[in-house]
Amino acid sequence: MMEHTDGELRSREVCSRKKVSKQDYLTNDNDQAVVEICITRITTAIRETGSIERHGAALVSLWESCLEHNLQPQGKDEDTPHAKIASDITSCILQLQRIELSWPPYM
């Protein structure tokens, strides 16, 4: 298990929120890749450390900022970058909730 400090997670959350809010985010492949990596690291750290109570609000804030953008698919089976982030965050929150409630895994 990797060690994650609160400061590292907060800086990734802030970085991600700033990047997804930029005008050119939809066309900036580099920023999209950075945000994808940050989201993966944030959600992994939250799962590994059980720190959803400390970082949940920032994660929901990022999720809400994604909802302010167009989430409609741009092509056949192609989600927008904001929709992908919102989906990843939703999945993380639901997985954590299922673990907390000891729900059986989906089949």
Secondary structure, DSSP 8 states (H G I E B T S, - for coil): -----HHHHHHHHHHHHHHHHSTTGGG-HHHHHHHHHHHHHHHHHHHHHT-HHHHHHHHHHHHHHHHTS--S-SBTTB--HHHHHHHHHHHHHHHHHHHHHT-----
